[in-house]
Amino acid sequence: MKRIGVIVGSTRPKRISKAIAAWVLAIAQDGSALTYELVDLADAALPILDEPEMAATGIYAHDHTKRWSALIAGFDGFVFVAPQYNWGYPAVLKNALDYLYAEWSGKPVGLVSFGTRGGVRCIDQLKTVVTGLHMRNTATNPALNMREHMFSEPGTFIDIARDLEEFAPAVRAMNAELIDLLDQPADAPE
Ligand SMILES: Cc1cc2nc3c(=O)[nH]c(=O)nc-3n(C[C@H](O)[C@H](O)[C@H](O)COP(=O)(O)O)c2cc1C
């Protein structure tokens, strides 16, 4: 059984990334033979990168890195769900990515971003980074527009399934591409 990690890419109080990641997971899991699991960066609680050696060496000094490595190594592919922060993506996600190398490398990844003006710039930056990690990115990477009327108060959706329904087809397309990539060997020509 192949396992997909759905990374919750922000950690601030009142964040909406966890609700969006759960919504993405439910859509992806629906009718799929794969296992999807939320990976919350808040739970990983990684300090700012404090490993003496570069991740590409695979030499890890700290228990938090070893735990993070074992968790990520257990997945066959990923969906990163990240808000757009100042035209980029959250520092906590870059930090979590930089901790490891082989654990990401070669694996398929779909990108879902969101923001008050969508998340296209976040996705552009993440595309560059996942390419640097030699991950295999889906062609479809949904960017979701958040609008004020979707929230009863900051951080709380009124009806997430209804309000994000327009983006569900793009999430399904991304997931189908992710499954296709999983079936292709990592070194297959693109
Ligand atoms: C530090 C910060 C920077 C932001 N920059 C952008 C931005 O560049 N473009 C955008 O559309 N929304 C931006 N927003 C709005 C966020 O996308 C929106 O608040 C979203 O809920 C943040 O995700 P989170 O709740 O998971 O932290 C920003 C929000 C924060 C907190």
The ligand as a MOL file (V3000), in Angstrom:
LIG
                    3D

  0  0  0     0  0            999 V3000
M  V30 BEGIN CTAB
M  V30 COUNTS 31 33 0 0 0
M  V30 BEGIN ATOM
M  V30 1 C 2.8350 36.6440 6.7560 0
M  V30 2 C 1.6740 36.6310 5.7760 0
M  V30 3 C 1.8860 37.0360 4.4740 0
M  V30 4 C 0.8450 36.9610 3.5270 0
M  V30 5 N 1.0850 37.2560 2.2220 0
M  V30 6 C 0.1230 37.0050 1.2950 0
M  V30 7 C 0.4110 37.1470 -0.1040 0
M  V30 8 O 1.5110 37.4630 -0.5290 0
M  V30 9 N -0.5730 36.8980 -0.9840 0
M  V30 10 C -1.8250 36.4730 -0.5780 0
M  V30 11 O -2.6860 36.2280 -1.4320 0
M  V30 12 N -2.1340 36.3550 0.7220 0
M  V30 13 C -1.1830 36.5950 1.6660 0
M  V30 14 N -1.4590 36.4480 3.0000 0
M  V30 15 C -2.8010 36.0340 3.3730 0
M  V30 16 C -2.7770 34.5190 3.6000 0
M  V30 17 O -2.6770 33.7960 2.4180 0
M  V30 18 C -3.9850 34.0790 4.3880 0
M  V30 19 O -3.9730 34.8380 5.5980 0
M  V30 20 C -3.9250 32.6070 4.7650 0
M  V30 21 O -4.9960 32.3290 5.6290 0
M  V30 22 C -2.6170 32.2530 5.4610 0
M  V30 23 O -2.5280 30.8530 5.6560 0
M  V30 24 P -2.5320 30.2520 7.1330 0
M  V30 25 O -3.8610 30.6590 7.7240 0
M  V30 26 O -2.4630 28.7580 6.9520 0
M  V30 27 O -1.3730 30.8200 7.8630 0
M  V30 28 C -0.4460 36.5290 3.9560 0
M  V30 29 C -0.6420 36.1670 5.3010 0
M  V30 30 C 0.4040 36.1960 6.2010 0
M  V30 31 C 0.1590 35.7460 7.6260 0
M  V30 END ATOM
M  V30 BEGIN BOND
M  V30 1 1 1 2
M  V30 2 1 2 3
M  V30 3 2 2 30
M  V30 4 2 3 4
M  V30 5 1 4 5
M  V30 6 1 4 28
M  V30 7 2 5 6
M  V30 8 1 6 7
M  V30 9 1 6 13
M  V30 10 2 7 8
M  V30 11 1 7 9
M  V30 12 1 9 10
M  V30 13 2 10 11
M  V30 14 1 10 12
M  V30 15 2 12 13
M  V30 16 1 13 14
M  V30 17 1 14 15
M  V30 18 1 14 28
M  V30 19 1 15 16
M  V30 20 1 16 17
M  V30 21 1 16 18
M  V30 22 1 18 19
M  V30 23 1 18 20
M  V30 24 1 20 21
M  V30 25 1 20 22
M  V30 26 1 22 23
M  V30 27 1 23 24
M  V30 28 2 24 25
M  V30 29 1 24 26
M  V30 30 1 24 27
M  V30 31 2 28 29
M  V30 32 1 29 30
M  V30 33 1 30 31
M  V30 END BOND
M  V30 END CTAB
M  END
